[in-house]
Structure formats: C-alpha cells, structure tokens
C-alpha cells in the first residue's frame, strides 16, 4: 500500500478521497447521531451507479461497486494507474478507514460543532463555485477558426531562435580564492571567444580552446528559445539578431553571459495550437467571470480589506485613514 501513498500520508489525509465525501455531504447531509443509510457519493458524481453489488461493509454501512467505480473515476490518472497495476485493496482499506472515522465522528456528534459546520459550508461553496466555473467554460467554448485567427495575428509571438550560450563565472569582488575569473579576466575571455565565433571557427575547436569546467561554459549544441521564456533585456536583444550574430555581454555580479544566434525557427500552428486554445479559453472564461462579478455588485469594507499597514520606526502600527463612504460603496 505504501506505493500508492504520497510520502507517509494516506490519500484521504491529503484530500483525494475527501473530495468524494464533501460532494456527498453537500448533497445529502446526515443529522447528528443518525446512522447513514448509504452513500450518496455515486448520486453526486455519476448519473447512475454501474452496479448495486455490495463490495464493502463497515458496520451497517454498505458500499456498492457503483459507489467505488464512481470514486475511482475522480482520482487522478497516476492513482488510477496504480490501482490498475496493484489492485483495488489499498483503496478499499483507505476507504474503510475513512468510513470508520466518519462513523465515530457522527457518534461523537462532531458534525454538530460550529467549526465542522463552517468547514462543511466552505466546501459546499467551493464545489458550487467549481460547478459554476465549469459551466462558464462550457458556455464559452472556442468556435471553429478562433485558434487560426489568433495565430495569424500573433504568429511572431511564437517564433523561436536557436541560440548558443556562453557563460563565464566570476569571483566576487575582492575575493582571492574561489571558483571563477576576475571581472577583468572574464571580460578578456569573453572577447576572445566572441572573436573566435565571429571568425567562423569550428565550435568544437572553440570549446576545446576556451571552455573551463564549471567556470567557462560554452554550449556546443544550440537550443531553441521561444519568446517570453527569458528575461526581457536578453530576449529583446536576441530576437533582434540575425543568424550568426552575437549579443552584447550581459554582466551580472556572479557571471558574464552572451549568446550567439544560430538560426530562426518560425512557429507552426500544429506546435502551438494547444497553447493558443488554452490562452483563448482562459481569456473567454475570465471575461465571462468579470461580467458575472460586475452584475453581482460586489462591495467590500475597505477598512477591513484595505492594504496592509506598515509599522512605524518605533514598532507601532500606523493607523490608516478610513476612506469616505462614497469610495466603499
């Protein structure tokens, strides 16, 4: 069973099985002290149970094959694969343990406590919000052609360049010992490598001549870089270069780096369609959600939800000036 656990924690302690129970609780709560007549998990997660055959009993509480099948469908693919490989007994043992604890909780009337009721109410809100969000996503599905239109208008955003990285590690200022070159040595070494690359010298020869393990790193094999994956100052310079050109030096406290562009690779729709669809879907759902929030007329007390107040130099908390009523409604 340890192979299906996450670390030393059982599934239900990290919420996998609790998802099923919270759904059941939201759709059919059992009064305090009353024994549950049966699981409502299958009613919440699937229209019909696939089988009424009882496969697990804990006291007077029965669990059908349909109940367990419905639960298994909610587990992540990795756990489902583990169950398919190792069998369902680990899941049965975990589920039986959870039922024992839940029955004990009912016997002790723990479900009547204010803390439990608040937690239950919050879980119900979360599940309702999740269901509504899913409905918004379904209502705002992408129409045919949207992906193509977006790609046609933003094709350059997905372009890639092939770059060769040269990184020279530097010693800290004033440091005599330690791994790296001095700032002046790094500058000289970078200039020599740059000259060799621009002269068209074979990269293998350049690497053999200048590379120093853990100090001067030259990537012999170029790597593909897409827009949005590097710091803006570096990316702007790299994408403006032509094949064979070399960027300026980017000087940092611990290293000096520069890049040689070895080629450009225009994006193809088939390679980025999934990314575009995800972006468009998120944008459409966000717009729908923004409209929904706007129509809901949300109000917040700025005295409570306002920005955090920084302490003064003497450690006392500086009191924020409350906004006028007109700004909070």
C-alpha positions as CSV (number, residue, x, y, z in Angstrom):
1,X,0.0,0.0,0.0
2,X,2.9,2.3,0.6
3,X,3.5,2.6,-3.2
4,X,0.1,4.4,-3.6
5,X,0.6,6.8,-0.7
6,X,2.2,10.2,-1.1
7,X,5.1,10.1,1.4
8,X,3.8,8.7,4.6
9,X,0.3,10.3,4.2
10,X,-2.8,8.3,3.3
11,X,-4.9,9.6,0.4
12,X,-7.7,10.9,2.5
13,X,-5.4,13.0,4.6
14,X,-4.4,15.0,1.5
15,X,-7.9,15.4,0.2
16,X,-8.2,12.9,-2.6
17,X,-10.9,10.8,-1.1
18,X,-12.3,13.8,0.9
19,X,-13.4,15.3,-2.4
20,X,-15.9,12.4,-2.8
21,X,-17.1,12.8,0.8
22,X,-17.5,16.5,0.6
23,X,-19.7,16.1,-2.5
24,X,-21.8,13.6,-0.7
25,X,-22.1,15.9,2.3
26,X,-23.1,18.8,0.2
27,X,-25.9,16.9,-1.5
28,X,-27.2,14.9,1.4
29,X,-26.3,15.6,5.0
30,X,-27.0,13.2,7.8
31,X,-28.4,14.6,11.0
32,X,-26.2,14.4,14.1
33,X,-26.5,11.0,15.8
34,X,-28.3,9.3,12.9
35,X,-26.5,6.4,11.2
36,X,-26.1,7.0,7.4
37,X,-28.4,4.9,5.3
38,X,-26.0,4.7,2.4
39,X,-23.5,6.7,0.4
40,X,-24.8,9.5,-1.8
41,X,-21.4,9.7,-3.5
42,X,-22.5,8.0,-6.6
43,X,-25.5,10.2,-7.0
44,X,-23.3,13.3,-6.9
45,X,-20.6,12.1,-9.2
46,X,-22.4,9.9,-11.7
47,X,-26.0,9.7,-13.0
48,X,-26.4,6.0,-12.4
49,X,-24.4,3.5,-10.4
50,X,-22.9,0.8,-12.6
51,X,-23.7,-2.0,-10.1
52,X,-25.6,-2.4,-6.9
53,X,-23.4,-5.2,-5.8
54,X,-22.1,-4.6,-2.2
55,X,-18.3,-4.7,-2.2
56,X,-17.5,-3.2,1.2
57,X,-19.2,-3.0,4.6
58,X,-18.3,-1.1,7.7
59,X,-20.8,-1.9,10.4
60,X,-24.3,-1.3,9.0
61,X,-23.0,0.9,6.2
62,X,-22.6,-0.7,2.7
63,X,-20.7,0.5,-0.3
64,X,-21.6,-0.8,-3.7
65,X,-19.4,-1.4,-6.7
66,X,-21.0,1.6,-8.4
67,X,-20.0,3.8,-5.5
68,X,-16.4,2.7,-5.7
69,X,-16.3,2.9,-9.5
70,X,-17.6,6.5,-9.3
71,X,-15.0,7.4,-6.8
72,X,-12.2,5.8,-8.8
73,X,-13.2,8.0,-11.8
74,X,-12.5,11.1,-9.8
75,X,-8.9,10.1,-8.8
76,X,-6.0,11.4,-10.8
77,X,-4.6,9.3,-13.6
78,X,-1.5,8.3,-11.7
79,X,-3.5,6.8,-8.8
80,X,-5.9,5.1,-11.2
81,X,-2.9,3.5,-12.9
82,X,-1.6,2.3,-9.6
83,X,-4.9,0.8,-8.8
84,X,-5.0,-1.0,-12.2
85,X,-1.5,-2.3,-11.6
86,X,-1.7,-3.3,-7.9
87,X,-5.4,-3.9,-7.4
88,X,-8.1,-2.0,-5.5
89,X,-7.4,-3.4,-2.0
90,X,-5.3,-0.4,-0.9
91,X,-8.2,1.9,-1.9
92,X,-10.6,-0.3,-0.1
93,X,-8.5,-0.2,3.1
94,X,-8.2,3.5,2.9
95,X,-11.9,4.0,2.3
96,X,-12.9,1.6,5.1
97,X,-10.6,3.6,7.5
98,X,-12.3,6.8,6.5
99,X,-15.7,5.3,7.0
100,X,-14.7,4.1,10.5
101,X,-13.5,7.6,11.4
102,X,-16.6,9.2,9.9
103,X,-18.9,6.9,11.8
104,X,-17.0,7.7,15.0
105,X,-17.3,11.4,14.3
106,X,-21.1,11.0,14.0
107,X,-21.2,9.0,17.2
108,X,-19.3,11.8,19.0
109,X,-21.6,14.5,17.3
110,X,-18.5,16.2,15.9
111,X,-20.6,17.2,12.9
112,X,-22.7,19.5,15.2
113,X,-19.7,21.6,16.1
114,X,-19.5,25.2,14.7
115,X,-16.1,24.6,13.3
116,X,-17.3,21.5,11.4
117,X,-20.3,23.3,10.0
118,X,-18.2,26.2,8.8
119,X,-15.8,23.8,7.1
120,X,-18.8,22.0,5.5
121,X,-20.3,25.2,4.3
122,X,-17.0,26.3,2.8
123,X,-16.6,23.0,1.0
124,X,-20.1,23.4,-0.4
125,X,-19.3,26.9,-1.6
126,X,-16.1,25.6,-3.3
127,X,-17.9,22.8,-5.0
128,X,-20.7,25.1,-6.2
129,X,-18.2,27.6,-7.5
130,X,-16.3,24.9,-9.3
131,X,-19.5,23.6,-10.9
132,X,-20.4,27.2,-12.0
133,X,-16.9,27.8,-13.4
134,X,-17.1,24.6,-15.3
135,X,-20.4,25.7,-16.8
136,X,-18.9,29.0,-17.8
137,X,-16.1,27.2,-19.5
138,X,-18.6,25.0,-21.4
139,X,-20.7,28.0,-22.4
140,X,-17.7,29.9,-23.7
141,X,-16.2,27.1,-25.7
142,X,-14.0,28.1,-28.6
143,X,-15.6,28.4,-32.0
144,X,-14.0,26.9,-35.1
145,X,-11.5,29.3,-36.6
146,X,-10.6,31.2,-33.4
147,X,-7.3,29.4,-33.0
148,X,-6.4,30.0,-36.6
149,X,-7.3,33.7,-36.4
150,X,-5.3,34.2,-33.3
151,X,-2.3,32.5,-34.7
152,X,-2.5,34.6,-37.9
153,X,-2.5,37.8,-35.8
154,X,0.2,36.7,-33.3
155,X,2.4,34.3,-35.3
156,X,5.6,36.2,-34.4
157,X,4.9,35.8,-30.7
158,X,5.6,32.1,-31.1
159,X,8.7,32.3,-33.1
160,X,11.8,30.6,-31.8
161,X,15.5,31.3,-32.2
162,X,18.3,28.8,-31.9
163,X,21.0,30.1,-29.5
164,X,24.4,29.1,-28.2
165,X,25.0,30.1,-24.6
166,X,28.4,31.3,-23.4
167,X,28.6,31.8,-19.6
168,X,31.7,32.8,-17.7
169,X,31.6,32.5,-13.9
170,X,33.2,35.4,-11.9
171,X,34.7,35.7,-8.5
172,X,33.1,38.0,-6.0
173,X,34.7,41.4,-5.9
174,X,37.7,41.3,-3.6
175,X,37.7,37.5,-3.4
176,X,41.1,36.0,-4.0
177,X,40.2,32.3,-3.7
178,X,37.1,30.6,-5.0
179,X,35.8,29.4,-8.4
180,X,35.7,31.8,-11.3
181,X,37.6,34.5,-13.1
182,X,38.1,38.1,-12.0
183,X,35.9,40.7,-13.7
184,X,38.8,41.7,-16.0
185,X,39.7,38.2,-16.8
186,X,36.1,37.4,-17.6
187,X,35.9,40.4,-19.9
188,X,39.1,39.3,-21.8
189,X,37.9,35.7,-22.1
190,X,34.5,36.8,-23.4
191,X,36.2,39.0,-26.1
192,X,38.4,36.1,-27.2
193,X,35.5,33.7,-27.5
194,X,33.4,36.3,-29.3
195,X,36.2,36.9,-31.8
196,X,36.6,33.1,-32.5
197,X,32.9,32.6,-33.0
198,X,32.6,35.6,-35.4
199,X,35.5,34.4,-37.4
200,X,33.6,31.2,-38.2
201,X,35.9,28.9,-36.3
202,X,34.6,25.4,-35.7
203,X,32.6,25.3,-32.4
204,X,34.3,22.1,-31.3
205,X,37.7,23.9,-31.6
206,X,36.4,26.9,-29.8
207,X,35.1,24.7,-27.0
208,X,38.4,22.8,-26.7
209,X,40.4,26.1,-26.6
210,X,38.3,28.2,-24.2
211,X,36.0,26.0,-22.1
212,X,37.0,25.5,-18.4
213,X,34.9,23.1,-16.3
214,X,32.5,25.0,-14.1
215,X,34.0,28.3,-15.0
216,X,33.6,28.9,-18.8
217,X,30.6,27.1,-20.2
218,X,30.1,27.1,-24.0
219,X,27.0,25.2,-25.3
220,X,28.2,23.4,-28.4
221,X,24.7,22.4,-29.3
222,X,22.2,25.3,-29.8
223,X,18.9,25.2,-28.0
224,X,15.5,26.6,-29.1
225,X,14.2,29.6,-27.2
226,X,10.6,31.0,-27.6
227,X,9.5,34.5,-26.8
228,X,8.5,35.0,-23.2
229,X,10.9,32.4,-21.7
230,X,13.9,34.7,-21.0
231,X,14.5,38.0,-19.2
232,X,13.2,40.9,-21.3
233,X,16.5,42.6,-21.7
234,X,18.1,39.4,-23.0
235,X,15.2,38.4,-25.1
236,X,14.8,41.7,-26.8
237,X,18.5,41.7,-27.9
238,X,18.5,38.0,-29.0
239,X,15.3,38.2,-31.2
240,X,16.7,41.3,-33.0
241,X,19.8,39.4,-34.1
242,X,20.3,37.7,-37.5
243,X,21.8,34.2,-37.9
244,X,25.4,34.1,-36.8
245,X,25.3,37.3,-34.9
246,X,26.3,37.6,-31.2
247,X,24.5,39.6,-28.5
248,X,26.1,42.1,-26.2
249,X,27.6,40.9,-22.9
250,X,25.2,40.7,-20.1
251,X,27.1,41.4,-16.9
252,X,26.0,40.1,-13.6
253,X,27.7,40.0,-10.2
254,X,28.5,36.3,-10.4
255,X,28.8,35.8,-14.2
256,X,29.1,37.3,-17.6
257,X,27.0,35.8,-20.4
258,X,26.4,36.4,-24.1
259,X,24.6,34.4,-26.8
260,X,25.1,33.6,-30.5
261,X,22.0,33.1,-32.7
262,X,22.5,30.1,-35.0
263,X,19.1,30.1,-36.6
264,X,15.4,31.2,-36.6
265,X,12.5,28.9,-36.5
266,X,9.1,30.3,-37.3
267,X,6.3,28.6,-35.3
268,X,3.8,26.3,-36.9
269,X,0.2,26.2,-35.9
270,X,0.3,22.5,-35.0
271,X,3.0,23.1,-32.5
272,X,1.3,25.9,-30.6
273,X,-2.4,25.3,-31.1
274,X,-2.8,23.7,-27.6
275,X,-1.2,26.8,-26.0
276,X,-3.3,29.2,-28.0
277,X,-6.5,27.3,-27.2
278,X,-5.7,27.3,-23.5
279,X,-5.0,31.1,-23.6
280,X,-8.2,31.9,-25.5
281,X,-10.2,29.6,-23.3
282,X,-8.9,31.3,-20.1
283,X,-9.5,34.8,-21.6
284,X,-13.1,34.0,-22.5
285,X,-13.9,32.5,-19.1
286,X,-12.2,35.4,-17.4
287,X,-14.3,37.9,-19.3
288,X,-17.5,36.0,-18.5
289,X,-16.5,35.8,-14.9
290,X,-15.7,39.5,-14.8
291,X,-19.2,40.3,-16.2
292,X,-20.7,38.0,-13.7
293,X,-18.9,39.7,-10.8
294,X,-19.8,43.1,-12.2
295,X,-23.5,42.2,-12.3
296,X,-23.3,40.8,-8.7
297,X,-22.5,44.3,-7.4
298,X,-19.7,43.3,-5.0
299,X,-18.9,45.6,-2.1
300,X,-16.0,45.4,0.3
301,X,-15.3,47.2,3.5
302,X,-12.0,48.9,2.7
303,X,-11.2,49.3,6.4
304,X,-11.1,45.5,6.7
305,X,-9.9,44.5,3.2
306,X,-7.6,47.5,2.7
307,X,-3.9,47.3,2.1
308,X,-1.6,46.1,4.9
309,X,-0.4,48.8,7.1
310,X,3.4,49.0,7.6
311,X,4.7,49.5,11.2
312,X,6.4,52.8,12.1
313,X,10.0,53.1,13.0
314,X,9.1,52.7,16.7
315,X,7.2,49.5,16.1
316,X,3.8,51.0,16.5
317,X,1.2,50.3,13.8
318,X,0.3,53.3,11.8
319,X,-3.4,53.6,11.5
320,X,-4.7,54.1,8.0
321,X,-7.1,56.9,7.3
322,X,-10.5,55.3,6.6
323,X,-11.9,56.1,3.2
324,X,-15.1,58.1,2.8
325,X,-18.3,56.1,2.5
326,X,-18.6,57.1,-1.2
327,X,-15.4,55.2,-2.0
328,X,-16.5,52.0,-0.5
329,X,-19.9,51.6,-2.0
